[in-house]
Amino acid sequence: MRAILFAGGLALILSLLGTRVAITMLSRRGYGQEIREDGPTSHHTKRGTPTMGGIVIIGASVLAYFAAKLATGTVPSASAWLLLFLFVGLGTVGFLDDFIKIVKQRSLGLRSKAKMIGQTVVAVAFGALALSPMLEDDRGQTPASHHISFLRDFDRWEVPTVLLVLFIWFMVTGFSNAVNLTDGLDGLAAGATTLVFGAFVLVNVWQYNQSCALSPSASCYEVRDPLDLAVVSAAIMGATFGFLWWNASPAQIFMGDTGSLALGGALAGLAILTRTELLLVIIGGLFVIETLSVMLQVGWFKATKGKRIFRMAPLHHHFEMLGWEQVTVVIRFWIIAGFFVAAGIGLFYAEWVAGIG
């Protein structure tokens, strides 16, 4: 448990101080954000704000995790290595996207096909390794399960490996893009992801305390390396929280695709490795709503030849166009994110209580 507190606290400090340094360095180099011309006019004042702040989130998280392992004298688990690979890998794809935006001075970076190829390579590699027999522990468990899960595995249906890798690809690309879509207002994505990573810290700690490897029972959890996943979760939560100090309105730096793709992918990775894949739809409900708003807008626009459901998508821009202040939208969306997190944790705990009743 000391490693969890150490990783979270150190990541917060590193991010808090590192982001200040990043703002200065990126500003000197002119690495500023380009703004969509079709977006709310209030966003035009943000042009030139330093971006790629996700580098700090990733760096602080990784450094804090390994420092915690060194301080406690423990070895990183296979699950943690895989989650960090996914986190850093998708961050690298996002970095390339951000860098191209800066170099070419446009609001669009990598072409959508190139970005999807990058996300696919990382997601498929993660899925294949997480299911590989080479990474089985002494109890025969692979980091990811060969079943689909909600609060725990659906044991009746073992899914073929190829289909599971496709499912993992869908989850990773879906949630990395969902957080990317949500990252449109100062502090919105950073605050919401902090809440969700905090939820996974609780889930992982509970799974460790009720692990079948430690105390077999009718309601125990067959999850590999839950305590180490809690350390990674705490590190990312702390780093994102520290970044929020500088990202809150008016933002002095943006996380960019570097941060949003990495954070979204890490959420999907945590759900996969903790056997709570479908629970992520509830805990991360805000990101699901934001993504659905875009899908509905595009689908309705094409079906009706030009009509719109929302004034602008993703959903947070719709409320901006209605006249809501940015800060009002962000705080209310944080409340919505908190509601989904509370609902997900409540379901998780209620299922365990029912299992011992």
Secondary structure in CASP SS format (residue, H / E / C, confidence):
PFRMAT SS
TARGET T0000
AUTHOR 0000-0000-0000
METHOD secondary structure of the structure
MODEL  1
M C 1.00
R H 1.00
A H 1.00
I H 1.00
L H 1.00
F H 1.00
A H 1.00
G H 1.00
G H 1.00
L H 1.00
A H 1.00
L H 1.00
I H 1.00
L H 1.00
S H 1.00
L H 1.00
L H 1.00
G H 1.00
T H 1.00
R H 1.00
V H 1.00
A H 1.00
I H 1.00
T H 1.00
M H 1.00
L H 1.00
S H 1.00
R H 1.00
R H 1.00
G C 1.00
Y C 1.00
G E 1.00
Q C 1.00
E C 1.00
I C 1.00
R C 1.00
E C 1.00
D C 1.00
G C 1.00
P C 1.00
T H 1.00
S H 1.00
H H 1.00
H H 1.00
T H 1.00
K H 1.00
R C 1.00
G C 1.00
T C 1.00
P E 1.00
T C 1.00
M C 1.00
G C 1.00
G H 1.00
I H 1.00
V H 1.00
I H 1.00
I H 1.00
G H 1.00
A H 1.00
S H 1.00
V H 1.00
L H 1.00
A H 1.00
Y H 1.00
F H 1.00
A H 1.00
A H 1.00
K H 1.00
L H 1.00
A H 1.00
T H 1.00
G C 1.00
T C 1.00
V C 1.00
P C 1.00
S C 1.00
A H 1.00
S H 1.00
A H 1.00
W H 1.00
L H 1.00
L H 1.00
L H 1.00
F H 1.00
L H 1.00
F H 1.00
V H 1.00
G H 1.00
L H 1.00
G H 1.00
T H 1.00
V H 1.00
G H 1.00
F H 1.00
L H 1.00
D H 1.00
D H 1.00
F H 1.00
I H 1.00
K H 1.00
I H 1.00
V H 1.00
K H 1.00
Q C 1.00
R C 1.00
S C 1.00
L C 1.00
G C 1.00
L C 1.00
R C 1.00
S H 1.00
K H 1.00
A H 1.00
K H 1.00
M H 1.00
I H 1.00
G H 1.00
Q H 1.00
T H 1.00
V H 1.00
V H 1.00
A H 1.00
V H 1.00
A H 1.00
F H 1.00
G H 1.00
A H 1.00
L H 1.00
A H 1.00
L C 1.00
S C 1.00
P H 1.00
M H 1.00
L H 1.00
E C 1.00
D C 1.00
D C 1.00
R C 1.00
G C 1.00
Q C 1.00
T C 1.00
P C 1.00
A C 1.00
S C 1.00
H C 1.00
H E 1.00
I E 1.00
S E 1.00
F C 1.00
L C 1.00
R C 1.00
D E 1.00
F E 1.00
D E 1.00
R E 1.00
W E 1.00
E E 1.00
V C 1.00
P C 1.00
T H 1.00
V H 1.00
L H 1.00
L H 1.00
V H 1.00
L H 1.00
F H 1.00
I H 1.00
W H 1.00
F H 1.00
M H 1.00
V H 1.00
T H 1.00
G H 1.00
F H 1.00
S H 1.00
N H 1.00
A H 1.00
V H 1.00
N H 1.00
L H 1.00
T H 1.00
D C 1.00
G C 1.00
L C 1.00
D C 1.00
G C 1.00
L H 1.00
A H 1.00
A H 1.00
G H 1.00
A H 1.00
T H 1.00
T H 1.00
L H 1.00
V H 1.00
F H 1.00
G H 1.00
A H 1.00
F H 1.00
V H 1.00
L H 1.00
V H 1.00
N H 1.00
V H 1.00
W H 1.00
Q H 1.00
Y H 1.00
N H 1.00
Q C 1.00
S E 1.00
C C 1.00
A C 1.00
L C 1.00
S C 1.00
P C 1.00
S C 1.00
A C 1.00
S C 1.00
C C 1.00
Y E 1.00
E C 1.00
V C 1.00
R C 1.00
D C 1.00
P H 1.00
L H 1.00
D H 1.00
L H 1.00
A H 1.00
V H 1.00
V H 1.00
S H 1.00
A H 1.00
A H 1.00
I H 1.00
M H 1.00
G H 1.00
A H 1.00
T H 1.00
F H 1.00
G H 1.00
F H 1.00
L H 1.00
W H 1.00
W H 1.00
N H 1.00
A C 1.00
S C 1.00
P C 1.00
A C 1.00
Q C 1.00
I C 1.00
F C 1.00
M C 1.00
G H 1.00
D H 1.00
T H 1.00
G H 1.00
S H 1.00
L H 1.00
A H 1.00
L H 1.00
G H 1.00
G H 1.00
A H 1.00
L H 1.00
A H 1.00
G H 1.00
L H 1.00
A H 1.00
I H 1.00
L H 1.00
T C 1.00
R C 1.00
T C 1.00
E C 1.00
L C 1.00
L C 1.00
L H 1.00
V H 1.00
I H 1.00
I H 1.00
G C 1.00
G H 1.00
L H 1.00
F H 1.00
V H 1.00
I H 1.00
E H 1.00
T H 1.00
L H 1.00
S H 1.00
V H 1.00
M H 1.00
L H 1.00
Q H 1.00
V H 1.00
G H 1.00
W H 1.00
F H 1.00
K H 1.00
A H 1.00
T C 1.00
K C 1.00
G C 1.00
K C 1.00
R C 1.00
I C 1.00
F C 1.00
R C 1.00
M C 1.00
A C 1.00
P C 1.00
L H 1.00
H H 1.00
H H 1.00
H H 1.00
F H 1.00
E H 1.00
M H 1.00
L C 1.00
G C 1.00
W C 1.00
E C 1.00
Q H 1.00
V H 1.00
T H 1.00
V H 1.00
V H 1.00
I H 1.00
R H 1.00
F H 1.00
W H 1.00
I H 1.00
I H 1.00
A H 1.00
G H 1.00
F H 1.00
F H 1.00
V H 1.00
A H 1.00
A H 1.00
G H 1.00
I H 1.00
G H 1.00
L H 1.00
F H 1.00
Y H 1.00
A H 1.00
E H 1.00
W H 1.00
V H 1.00
A H 1.00
G H 1.00
I H 1.00
G C 1.00
END
